[in-house]
């Protein structure tokens, strides 16, 4: 098993422990993560599990996550960038969450073009995994820490049916508001927004459509982190035949400025992202 597949295997093996660890870890910790967000005990627990297990893989030399300031490890071999518990604010109301991993063949922070694999685990009614490598996306069900493939070649449906947009509506830019209103007017599309990016992206991969957490008037650089969320999700969506964009072009082409740097994120069917870019340019 090569190092990338080993990362995917460890992610699956750790999924039951992360799920079981959610019980009793709904309280907030003192302090904040490097992005200035409150940390749940569940965030810290998932981060510790993944750091220990991913760094134990031969060929993985460094580990970075949303929950810690700096990269750890000796920076040899591959680097993994992890969002241990995406959507952890959904723990209190018991809604969807997930884990995101990007595998980079470069020192972090790195370009999305340095990704050699990416994956996410979704903790829904069942646990599923989406992995991407060599331009192919694969969906699996995780049972007892093992992956069972259900779709070897995931592709966004040609006829999209869902959309979900993050950020406070009054804080959207005028151009993104125009795009949102045009999207809402399409009677073929239904609003699906869970408050956990990973759940919304999975809906787009399942049904076709668009997810966006755009630049905001109060946050021109967006909210989501390029290394931990933007790049890995873009890699997966593009491997499934979709498009990603920061508003100008593929997220994978964005120059990273810092480990915890943020970026506007738009992913989905090609036509919907093309129209988004055209609207934002007007």
ZITA-V925779 format. One record per residue. N is the residue number from 1. PSI is psi in whole degrees, 0 to 359 (none if undefined). OMEGA is omega in degrees with one decimal (* if undefined). Layout:
BEGIN
((N	PSI	OMEGA) (N	PSI	OMEGA))
END
This chain:
BEGIN
((1	127	179.2) (2	174	-172.5) (3	323	-178.9) (4	313	177.6) (5	328	177.4) (6	322	175.5) (7	315	178.9) (8	318	-179.4) (9	317	179.3) (10	322	177.1) (11	317	177.5) (12	317	-179.6) (13	328	-176.4) (14	341	-176.2) (15	313	179.4) (16	324	-179.9) (17	323	176.8) (18	316	179.3) (19	312	-179.0) (20	329	-179.6) (21	350	179.1) (22	327	-179.2) (23	126	177.7) (24	5	179.7) (25	43	-178.9) (26	357	-177.8) (27	153	178.2) (28	147	176.8) (29	165	172.9) (30	145	179.1) (31	186	-176.2) (32	164	173.5) (33	176	-176.2) (34	342	179.1) (35	6	177.7) (36	20	-179.0) (37	148	176.5) (38	145	179.0) (39	131	169.3) (40	157	174.4) (41	329	179.5) (42	325	176.1) (43	312	-176.8) (44	318	-179.6) (45	313	180.0) (46	319	179.8) (47	316	-178.9) (48	318	177.9) (49	312	-175.1) (50	322	177.4) (51	309	-177.1) (52	316	-172.4) (53	323	-179.6) (54	323	178.4) (55	344	178.4) (56	353	-178.3) (57	131	174.1) (58	130	179.1) (59	347	175.1) (60	120	-175.1) (61	339	-177.9) (62	153	-175.5) (63	132	174.7) (64	148	178.6) (65	166	176.9) (66	338	-171.8) (67	0	-179.5) (68	153	-171.9) (69	316	-171.0) (70	164	174.1) (71	143	174.7) (72	155	-177.5) (73	184	-175.8) (74	4	176.5) (75	19	172.8) (76	155	176.4) (77	212	-176.8) (78	154	175.3) (79	137	176.2) (80	133	176.7) (81	124	-165.7) (82	135	162.5) (83	99	-170.9) (84	324	-178.0) (85	80	178.3) (86	131	-179.3) (87	26	-175.7) (88	340	175.1) (89	344	177.0) (90	355	-177.8) (91	317	-177.9) (92	313	176.9) (93	5	176.8) (94	54	175.6) (95	183	-171.5) (96	142	173.9) (97	173	178.0) (98	176	175.0) (99	136	-179.2) (100	136	178.4) (101	129	170.4) (102	134	-179.5) (103	113	-175.2) (104	139	172.5) (105	57	-178.4) (106	160	176.4) (107	139	-179.6) (108	146	0.0) (109	144	-174.2) (110	162	174.9) (111	153	174.3) (112	338	177.8) (113	349	175.9) (114	358	177.4) (115	137	174.0) (116	359	177.1) (117	157	177.1) (118	156	-178.5) (119	157	165.7) (120	149	173.0) (121	135	-179.4) (122	121	179.1) (123	82	176.8) (124	208	174.3) (125	328	168.8) (126	166	177.9) (127	124	177.7) (128	162	175.9) (129	141	170.4) (130	124	178.8) (131	152	177.7) (132	135	178.0) (133	141	177.6) (134	38	175.4) (135	12	178.5) (136	135	175.7) (137	137	-176.6) (138	134	177.1) (139	136	178.9) (140	157	167.6) (141	138	179.6) (142	121	176.5) (143	125	179.2) (144	37	176.2) (145	9	179.6) (146	145	179.3) (147	137	174.5) (148	111	-173.6) (149	133	175.7) (150	340	178.0) (151	109	-174.6) (152	343	-177.8) (153	81	-178.1) (154	133	177.5) (155	134	178.6) (156	134	175.7) (157	144	-177.0) (158	332	-179.2) (159	97	-175.6) (160	149	-177.8) (161	355	-177.0) (162	156	172.7) (163	153	176.3) (164	129	-176.0) (165	131	-179.4) (166	173	-179.8) (167	155	176.6) (168	131	-177.2) (169	318	179.0) (170	346	-177.9) (171	356	176.5) (172	151	172.8) (173	161	179.6) (174	319	-177.0) (175	321	177.9) (176	325	176.4) (177	319	176.8) (178	316	179.5) (179	316	-179.0) (180	318	-178.5) (181	321	177.7) (182	321	178.8) (183	315	179.3) (184	331	-178.2) (185	347	178.9) (186	111	-174.8) (187	352	176.4) (188	350	-175.4) (189	141	178.2) (190	144	178.4) (191	128	174.4) (192	107	-178.5) (193	120	-171.4) (194	346	-173.6) (195	1	172.8) (196	114	-176.1) (197	318	-175.7) (198	323	177.8) (199	321	-179.7) (200	320	177.4) (201	322	179.3) (202	325	175.3) (203	319	178.8) (204	318	179.0) (205	330	-178.4) (206	316	-171.9) (207	349	-172.4) (208	146	180.0) (209	212	-176.1) (210	139	170.1) (211	140	178.7) (212	135	161.9) (213	93	-166.8) (214	175	167.7) (215	141	-179.6) (216	159	176.3) (217	323	-179.6) (218	348	-178.3) (219	77	-176.6) (220	336	178.8) (221	3	-179.1) (222	188	-177.3) (223	322	-171.8) (224	150	-177.1) (225	133	-176.9) (226	311	-174.0) (227	321	-170.0) (228	334	-175.8) (229	304	-174.5) (230	305	-177.7) (231	309	-178.5) (232	319	-179.7) (233	320	176.7) (234	318	-179.7) (235	317	-179.8) (236	312	-177.6) (237	318	178.8) (238	327	176.1) (239	336	178.9) (240	13	175.6) (241	6	178.9) (242	192	178.7) (243	155	170.8) (244	159	-180.0) (245	145	169.1) (246	5	-176.7) (247	342	-180.0) (248	327	-177.6) (249	186	-175.5) (250	138	174.6) (251	331	-177.7) (252	346	179.7) (253	1	-178.7) (254	133	177.4) (255	123	179.0) (256	139	179.3) (257	333	178.3) (258	164	-175.0) (259	320	-176.0) (260	23	180.0) (261	146	-177.6) (262	164	-178.4) (263	144	169.9) (264	138	-176.3) (265	125	174.6) (266	124	179.9) (267	149	176.9) (268	200	179.9) (269	147	-173.7) (270	312	-176.9) (271	321	-179.8) (272	324	178.0) (273	323	175.1) (274	315	-178.9) (275	323	176.6) (276	310	-179.0) (277	321	178.9) (278	321	179.7) (279	319	-179.2) (280	336	179.1) (281	335	-177.3) (282	none	*))
END
